[in-house]
Amino acid sequence: MTVFDFFRKAEADVPQQKASAAGGVIAWQGSGRVAWSPRDTGSLTRTGFAANPIGFRSVKMIAEAAAALPLVLQDSVRRYEEHPALALLKHPNPAQGRAELLEALYGQLLLTGDAYIEATGGETGVPLELHVLRSDRMSLVPGGDGWPVGYDYAVGGKKHRFHVGQDAPVICHIRNFHPQDDHYGFSPMQAAAQAVDVHNSASRWTKALLDNAARPSGAIVYRGADGQSGLSADQYDRLVSEMEANYQGARNAGRPMLLEGGLDWKPMGFSPSDMEFQKTKDAAAREIALAFGVPPMLLGIQGDATYANYQEANRAFYRLTVLPLAARVTAKLADWIGQHSGERFELKPDLDQVPALAAERDGQWARVSGAEFLTQAEKRVLLGLPALGDAGDE
């Protein structure tokens, strides 16, 4: 028996095991598929806000603009210059002012689709403090009929439940419309998730191009006189050292190259597919801005001429994005605070003090003031002002 016969016998003694003929294919079932980022709240916030400049700037622009809007509080009779609810919003808690509280509120709503505010103190009347709670830590507890009976807030392994009873609720839950969820809202970040992945991938590709010189500027080709195409080890080391010493770095930029001994320079440029890559990144940036309702012109995205000028884009940004969001949130806050104080009032943005809408408001005031067939009460209603008393009405 030869050595080879011994190994053949050893192989024959190994018991055969059954295996699926498709096993090799099943093992590669994920190959070639697109890898999308996770769609949970934490992952979307990290990839779409903390790691993406377009998403970050879109959320910041909307939240800051909505938080800076002047608010007016009025009922059916008068507009209040001073009111406990206005004082509460002006100083909501020791750590935040009005702008910080509202910016955090709008930011949570844009990033997660839900915003939660906690009222503390003030057993009767207007609460003493307001606090915005993180949406990713809050979970709704539904009852047998589907309506919420409480909210669980979990931090560091501990959980606190806010009960929902017959009295004024401690938690104010503001959520976006979600067509497939009865308890949680749909965030713009979820709609822009695929565009965020494309934009981030394009940024990583560009970074890799800069770090690794993914496409070199050119190649040095050697052709020997006797037909050989390879350099000796000493020749190769000498060529590399001369390239690093004389032709690389900022101080050697633009320096002409002297080649000898059968060396030839072959420049390399970007292919048309590489040039289209930047267009793909710009298209993804426009989709992110579209999901949040921010005109791309305001974000500095090149190649977008949807609006004639910057002023028109800014007016559309306020009219179509900021004001509807602020009106919905402030109306919810007014109703919630009113449940605590036992009175009904209206809290809304003061359109007369929004600089972006100055031209529109001037035109509206001129048209309403010039309408002689309208009474003073009708004109005030058209302008969003409370009605006058009997003594002040005509």
Summary of the structure (lengths in Angstrom):
residues: 394
radius of gyration: 32.9
end to end distance: 123.3
largest distance: 123.6
contacts: 1001
relative contact order: 0.12
helix: 48%
strand: 15%
